[in-house]
Amino acid sequence: MKLFKYWLFAIMLAGAVLSGCGKDDPEPEPEPEGPDPNEAPVLTQKINGFIKAAMTDIYLWYSTLPTIDIRYETDSKAYFKKLLNAEDKWSYITDDITAFENSLEGKEKAYGYSLTFGRFVDGTGAPTGNYFGIVEYVYPNTPAARAGFQRGDLLIKINDGNITATNYMDLLSGNQISVTKGILTTTGIATGTSISMVAEELELDPVLIKKVIEKEGHKIGYLLYTQYIANYNTTSLAEAMQFFRDQQITDLVLDLRYNPGGQTTAAQYLCSSIAPASIVEVNSPLVTYQWNDKYQAVINTNPAYAGWKGINFQSTVPVKLNLNKVHILTGSGSASASELTICGLQPYMNVVMVGDTTYGKYTGSITLKPEDYYENPTAYADYKNWGIQPIVFRFANAQGLTNFKNGFAPNYRVADELLPAFPLGDLSEPLLKKAVEDITGVPIAALKRAGLPFRYEVVDRASSRFDPLKRNLYLDKEMKLPGILTE
């Protein structure tokens, strides 16, 4: 993505004032001042300058930025956080932007499973022990799959030590790891075997499960979609839609309970494949964007940038399922592009949600790197892998719905039960079971679950160390806006 080039000039003042006094009574020149010991290193100041340039330009809340002297900010990441608006809990900075961008495309050095993280609590809800992990799903042909991990498996130790608040994310990525499995018993969790895994560079297809369930005269398509990645629009996602059309499905269950979001064009493609054809064919508005006043003024007045007002349904998608109703399975991890899908479809079709309340992410971001602001590569050669992901717009659906800070509450609240867990895509799995019952109007018999001998609370969940960033709704189009603060 290339933004306009934005020149910053550092003005350095130097000089000495020579004062002449009487010839017989010369006054000595003052000693030159040394460097200020409180100033940040030169490289840190350069990084701070890049951060300031970007944030004062395109940040949604640029007008509320505090006045901070970047010369005395010795930690660039801490400086970035000082700039964030109180409403902003999403903007991000990294010194490894390459790894982050790869992750947005499903490329990541990882083990290939997704985990819920929990910890034991007592009768009052107070924590009583260390963390543990529960496997949500496993990507095929990955280290975790070859190690035999399945949905519902417990992880209770990492590298022979306890899993804690400071190391639990190490279960997701690194070079290699040893994990100890837990065994669920009638009295608690027993210690099982230890398994070693070596991380691999993976390319993770977000279309994890597609199947058709025939029940009570309905042909119900089920799609487990784990991340919005545009690279898979015309391959696995298109193949899934074609499969559903070939099977002549009458209903669709879209499982987004673990989907943290991702790229806007992937959301556009998915929604266009699902919505009523009459809406898609005329490219109706999906969502509109609300930028800061500088950018909004240009977008509103210059026809060349009309595309930055938002995104429409895409009439060119090869498969249009032409549905009037969709069931979406949700959880607290359903964020960003998942929520765009929900609110974007709501004005045009019946969206029935089953599961838990979504994350509550109504803003979007772009990735900015030094090359987006500096013409000469030598200006940023020593920090070229730094980047920021600032919030730059809010999005709203065709009815103006935005600022859903508390997320979207489900029509049917159903717990995502993982201890023990039922296979995803199976009618014994509680969320899918409820969705199918709502579609058919007929209850599905299920085995009664035994109660757990302990209590626990969920503290986090993720399939990647970058999951919190994927909630940022990544704007992945080529950025060709005019310079607002131009040279």
C-alpha positions in Angstrom: 0.0 0.0 0.0 1.4 3.4 -1.0 0.2 6.5 0.6 1.3 10.0 -0.5 4.8 10.9 0.4 5.1 13.1 3.3 8.3 15.0 4.0 9.5 15.9 7.4 12.4 18.3 7.9 14.4 18.5 11.1 15.6 22.1 11.5 18.9 22.3 13.3 20.1 25.5 14.6 23.8 26.0 15.4 26.1 28.8 15.7 28.1 31.0 18.0 27.7 34.6 18.7 31.1 36.2 19.0 31.1 39.3 21.2 34.0 41.6 21.1 34.9 43.6 24.2 37.8 45.8 24.9 41.0 44.9 23.3 42.8 44.8 26.7 39.9 43.0 28.4 38.7 40.1 26.2 35.8 38.0 27.3 36.2 34.3 26.8 33.9 32.4 24.5 31.3 30.2 26.3 32.0 26.5 26.4 29.8 24.6 23.9 27.0 22.7 25.5 27.2 18.9 25.4 24.4 16.6 24.4 21.3 16.5 26.7 21.6 13.3 28.7 17.8 13.1 28.9 17.3 13.0 25.2 16.4 9.7 23.5 19.0 8.1 21.1 19.0 9.5 17.6 17.4 6.3 16.2 14.6 6.4 18.7 13.9 10.0 17.9 13.7 9.1 14.2 11.2 6.4 14.9 9.2 8.8 17.1 9.2 11.3 14.2 7.7 8.7 11.9 5.0 7.8 14.5 4.2 11.5 15.0 4.0 12.1 11.2 1.5 9.3 10.6 -0.6 9.9 13.7 -1.0 13.7 13.2 -2.0 13.0 9.6 -4.5 10.1 9.2 -5.3 8.9 12.8 -9.1 9.1 13.3 -8.6 11.0 16.6 -5.7 13.2 15.4 -7.2 16.3 16.8 -7.0 15.0 20.4 -3.3 14.0 20.3 -1.4 15.2 23.3 1.6 17.5 22.9 4.7 15.4 23.6 8.3 16.3 22.9 9.6 13.3 20.9 13.2 14.1 21.8 12.6 12.8 25.4 10.6 9.7 24.5 13.1 6.9 25.0 10.6 4.0 24.3 8.9 4.4 20.9 6.2 1.8 21.7 5.4 3.5 24.9 5.3 6.9 23.1 2.8 5.5 20.6 0.5 4.3 23.4 0.6 7.7 25.0 -0.9 9.1 21.8 -4.0 6.9 21.7 -7.4 8.3 22.3 -9.3 6.9 25.3 -11.8 5.2 22.9 -9.0 3.5 21.0 -8.1 0.1 22.4 -7.0 -1.3 19.0 -4.2 0.7 17.4 -0.9 -1.2 17.3 2.8 -0.7 16.8 5.5 -3.3 15.9 9.1 -3.6 15.1 8.4 -6.7 12.9 5.8 -5.5 10.4 6.8 -8.2 7.9 5.7 -11.0 10.2 2.4 -9.1 10.9 1.6 -8.6 7.2 2.4 -12.3 6.5 0.0 -13.3 9.3 -2.8 -11.3 7.7 -2.4 -13.5 4.6 -2.4 -16.7 6.7 1.4 -17.1 6.6 2.9 -17.6 10.0 5.5 -19.7 11.8 3.3 -21.6 14.2 2.0 -24.9 15.4 -1.4 -24.9 13.7 -4.0 -25.0 16.5 -6.3 -22.5 18.1 -6.7 -22.3 21.9 -9.0 -21.1 24.6 -7.1 -20.1 27.7 -8.6 -20.6 31.1 -7.8 -20.7 34.8 -9.3 -22.3 37.8 -11.5 -20.3 40.1 -13.1 -20.9 43.5 -16.8 -20.6 44.5 -16.5 -16.9 44.6 -14.9 -16.6 41.2 -11.5 -15.8 42.5 -8.6 -17.4 40.6 -7.0 -20.3 42.4 -4.4 -21.7 40.0 -2.3 -21.4 36.8 -3.6 -21.1 33.3 -4.3 -24.0 31.0 -5.2 -24.2 27.3 -8.0 -26.0 25.5 -7.8 -26.8 21.8 -10.6 -25.2 19.8 -9.7 -26.6 16.4 -6.6 -27.8 14.5 -5.5 -27.0 11.0 -4.7 -30.1 8.9 -1.2 -30.9 7.9 0.4 -28.9 10.7 2.7 -29.8 13.6 -0.4 -29.8 16.0 -2.3 -32.1 13.6 0.6 -34.5 13.3 1.1 -34.5 17.1 -2.5 -35.8 17.3 -4.2 -32.8 18.9 -7.9 -32.6 18.7 -10.7 -30.2 19.7 -11.1 -30.4 23.5 -7.6 -31.5 24.3 -6.1 -29.9 27.4 -2.6 -28.3 27.8 -1.5 -27.9 31.4 2.3 -27.3 31.1 4.7 -25.6 28.8 8.3 -26.8 28.6 7.8 -28.6 31.9 6.7 -25.5 33.7 3.4 -23.9 34.6 1.3 -21.9 32.1 1.0 -18.4 33.4 -0.3 -15.0 32.5 3.1 -14.1 31.2 3.8 -17.1 29.0 0.6 -18.5 27.7 0.9 -17.0 24.3 4.1 -18.9 23.8 1.9 -21.9 23.2 1.0 -20.4 19.8 4.3 -19.6 18.2 8.1 -19.8 18.6 10.7 -22.3 17.3 9.8 -25.4 19.3 7.8 -26.3 22.3 7.0 -29.1 24.7 3.5 -29.2 26.1 2.0 -31.5 28.7 -1.5 -32.8 28.1 -4.1 -32.9 30.8 -6.6 -35.7 31.2 -10.1 -34.8 32.3 -11.3 -37.1 35.1 -14.3 -37.2 37.4 -12.3 -35.5 40.1 -10.2 -33.0 38.1 -7.4 -32.9 35.6 -4.7 -35.5 35.7 -1.2 -35.1 34.1 -0.8 -36.9 30.8 2.0 -37.2 28.3 4.3 -34.5 27.1 4.5 -33.7 23.3 7.2 -31.8 21.5 6.5 -29.8 18.4 8.7 -27.8 16.0 7.0 -24.7 14.5 6.7 -24.5 10.8 6.1 -21.7 8.2 2.4 -22.3 7.6 -0.1 -21.1 5.1 -3.5 -21.5 6.8 -6.6 -21.8 4.7 -9.4 -20.1 6.5 -12.1 -22.4 5.0 -11.6 -25.1 7.6 -14.9 -27.1 7.2 -17.6 -27.1 4.6 -20.4 -29.6 4.7 -24.1 -30.1 4.0 -26.5 -31.4 6.7 -29.8 -32.8 5.5 -32.5 -32.5 8.3 -36.3 -32.3 8.2 -36.4 -31.5 4.5 -33.7 -28.8 4.7 -30.3 -28.9 3.1 -28.2 -26.8 5.5 -24.7 -25.7 4.5 -22.2 -25.3 7.3 -19.0 -23.2 6.8 -16.3 -22.8 9.5 -14.4 -19.7 8.4 -11.5 -18.8 10.7 -10.0 -15.5 9.2 -10.8 -13.0 6.5 -8.0 -13.5 4.0 -8.6 -12.1 0.5 -6.0 -14.4 -1.1 -8.5 -17.3 -0.6 -11.5 -15.5 -2.1 -11.2 -17.0 -5.5 -9.9 -20.4 -4.3 -11.2 -22.2 -1.2 -14.0 -19.7 -0.4 -15.2 -19.7 -4.0 -15.0 -23.5 -4.0 -17.1 -23.6 -0.8 -19.8 -21.4 -2.3 -19.9 -23.5 -5.5 -20.2 -26.6 -3.4 -23.1 -25.2 -1.6 -24.8 -24.1 -4.8 -24.2 -27.5 -6.4 -25.8 -29.1 -3.4 -28.7 -26.7 -3.7 -28.7 -25.7 0.0 -31.8 -24.2 1.4 -30.1 -22.6 4.5 -26.6 -21.6 5.6 -24.8 -21.7 9.0 -21.7 -19.5 9.0 -19.4 -20.3 11.9 -17.5 -17.1 12.9 -17.2 -17.9 16.6 -13.4 -18.0 16.4 -12.9 -15.5 13.6 -11.0 -12.3 14.8 -11.5 -10.6 11.5 -9.0 -9.5 8.8 -9.3 -7.9 5.4 -12.2 -5.8 4.1 -12.2 -7.3 0.6 -12.6 -10.8 2.1 -15.6 -9.6 4.0 -17.0 -8.0 0.8 -16.6 -11.2 -1.1 -18.2 -13.4 1.6 -21.2 -11.1 2.1 -21.7 -10.8 -1.7 -21.8 -14.5 -2.0 -24.5 -14.9 0.7 -26.9 -11.9 0.3 -30.0 -11.7 -1.9 -29.0 -11.5 -5.5 -31.2 -8.4 -6.1 -29.0 -6.5 -3.6 -25.7 -7.8 -4.9 -26.4 -7.3 -8.6 -26.9 -3.5 -8.1 -23.8 -3.2 -5.9 -25.8 -1.9 -2.9 -23.8 -0.3 0.0 -22.4 -2.8 2.4 -20.8 -0.4 4.9 -19.6 3.3 4.7 -16.4 4.7 6.3 -16.2 7.7 8.5 -12.6 9.2 8.3 -11.1 12.1 10.2 -12.2 15.5 8.9 -9.2 16.1 6.7 -9.6 12.9 4.8 -13.4 13.0 4.8 -13.4 16.4 3.1 -11.2 15.1 0.3 -13.2 11.9 -0.1 -16.5 13.7 -0.1 -15.5 16.3 -2.7 -13.2 14.6 -5.1 -14.9 11.9 -7.3 -11.5 10.2 -7.8 -11.7 9.0 -4.2 -15.3 8.0 -4.1 -14.3 4.4 -3.5 -13.0 5.4 0.0 -16.5 6.2 1.1 -16.9 2.5 1.9 -17.5 -0.8 0.2 -20.5 -2.1 -1.7 -21.6 -5.6 -2.5 -19.7 -7.0 -5.4 -21.8 -8.1 -8.3 -18.9 -9.9 -10.0 -18.6 -12.7 -7.4 -19.0 -16.0 -9.3 -21.5 -17.6 -7.0 -24.5 -15.9 -5.5 -26.3 -18.1 -3.0 -29.2 -15.6 -3.0 -30.3 -16.2 0.6 -32.8 -14.3 2.5 -31.7 -15.7 5.9 -28.4 -16.7 7.4 -27.5 -18.2 10.8 -24.2 -17.0 12.2 -22.4 -18.7 15.1 -20.6 -16.1 17.2 -18.4 -15.8 20.3 -16.4 -13.2 22.1 -13.6 -13.7 19.6 -15.9 -12.7 16.7 -14.5 -9.3 15.8 -13.9 -6.7 13.2 -14.6 -8.1 9.7 -16.9 -10.7 11.4 -18.9 -7.9 12.9 -18.9 -6.1 9.6 -20.4 -9.2 8.0 -23.1 -9.2 10.7 -24.1 -5.6 10.6 -23.5 -5.2 6.8 -26.0 -8.0 6.1 -28.6 -7.0 8.6 -30.3 -4.3 6.6 -30.9 -6.7 3.7 -31.6 -10.2 5.2 -32.5 -12.0 8.3 -29.4 -12.6 10.4 -29.9 -15.0 13.3 -27.0 -15.2 15.7 -26.3 -18.1 18.0 -23.6 -18.3 20.6 -22.1 -15.4 22.6 -21.9 -11.6 22.3 -19.3 -10.5 19.8 -16.2 -8.4 20.5 -17.4 -4.9 19.7 -15.1 -3.6 17.0 -16.6 -0.9 14.8 -13.4 0.8 13.5 -10.9 0.0 10.7 -7.2 0.5 10.3 -4.4 0.5 7.7 -0.8 -0.6 7.9 1.7 2.3 7.7 5.4 1.9 7.3 8.2 4.5 7.0 8.3 4.2 3.2 4.8 5.5 3.1 6.0 8.8 4.5 9.7 9.2 3.4 10.9 9.4 -0.2 14.5 8.4 0.4 15.0 4.8 1.7 18.2 5.9 3.5 16.0 8.0 5.8 14.6 4.8 7.4 17.1 2.1 6.5 17.8 1.5 10.2 14.2 1.0 11.2 12.5 -0.1 8.0 10.7 -3.1 9.7 8.8 -0.8 12.1 5.2 -0.2 11.3 2.0 1.0 12.9 -1.6 -0.1 12.5 -3.6 3.0 13.6 -7.4 3.3 13.6 -8.3 5.5 10.7 -12.1 5.2 10.3 -15.3 4.0 11.8 -17.7 1.9 9.7 -21.5 1.9 9.6 -24.0 -0.2 7.8 -26.6 1.0 5.3 -28.9 1.9 8.2 -26.2 4.0 9.9 -25.4 1.5 12.7 -22.0 2.0 14.2 -20.3 2.4 17.6 -21.5 -1.0 18.8 -19.0 -0.9 21.7 -20.7 -3.8 23.5 -20.7 -6.0 20.5 -23.7 -7.8 19.0 -25.8 -9.9 21.4 -27.0 -13.3 20.0 -30.6 -14.2 19.4 -29.9 -17.4 21.1 -27.2 -17.5 23.8 -25.5 -20.8 23.8 -22.2 -21.6 25.5 -19.3 -22.9 23.5 -18.6 -26.0 25.5 -15.1 -27.3 25.4 -14.8 -29.5 28.4 -15.7 -32.0 27.1 -15.9 -30.7 23.5 -18.0 -32.0 20.6 -16.7 -32.0 17.0 -17.2 -28.8 15.0 -19.8 -29.4 12.3 -21.5 -32.2 14.2 -25.1 -31.9 15.3 -24.0 -32.7 18.9 -22.1 -29.5 19.0 -24.3 -27.0 21.0 -24.1 -23.9 18.8 -24.7 -25.8 15.5 -27.4 -27.9 17.2 -29.4 -24.8 18.2 -29.0 -23.2 14.7 -30.3 -26.3 13.0 -33.2 -26.6 15.5 -34.1 -23.0 14.7 -34.0 -23.7 11.0 -36.1 -26.9 11.1 -38.3 -26.1 14.1 -37.6 -29.6 15.5 -35.6 -30.3 18.6 -32.5 -32.5 18.4 -31.9 -35.1 21.1 -28.5 -34.8 22.8 -26.7 -36.7 25.5 -26.7 -35.1 28.9 -23.3 -33.8 29.8 -21.7 -34.6 33.1 -20.9 -31.7 35.4 -17.3 -30.6 35.8 -15.6 -31.3 39.1 -14.1 -27.8 39.1 -14.8 -24.2 38.0 -12.8 -22.2 35.6 -13.0 -18.9 33.7 -11.9 -18.1 30.2 -9.2 -15.4 30.1 -8.3 -15.3 26.4 -8.4 -17.1 23.2 -6.3 -17.0 20.0 -5.0 -19.0 17.1 -2.1 -16.6 16.5 0.0 -14.1 18.4 -1.4 -11.5 16.0 -5.0 -12.2 16.7 -5.5 -8.9 18.6 -4.3 -7.1 15.5 -6.5 -8.9 13.1 -9.4 -7.4 15.1 -8.4 -4.1 13.5 -10.3 -4.6 10.2 -7.4 -4.3 7.9 -8.1 -2.0 4.9 -6.2 -3.9 2.2 -6.8 -1.8 -0.9 -4.1 0.3 -2.6 -4.1 3.6 -0.9 -3.9 6.5 -3.4 -5.2 9.5 -1.5 -3.9 12.9 -2.3 -1.4 14.5 0.1 -3.2 16.5 2.8 0.0 17.5 4.5 2.1 17.6 1.3 5.5 19.0 0.8 
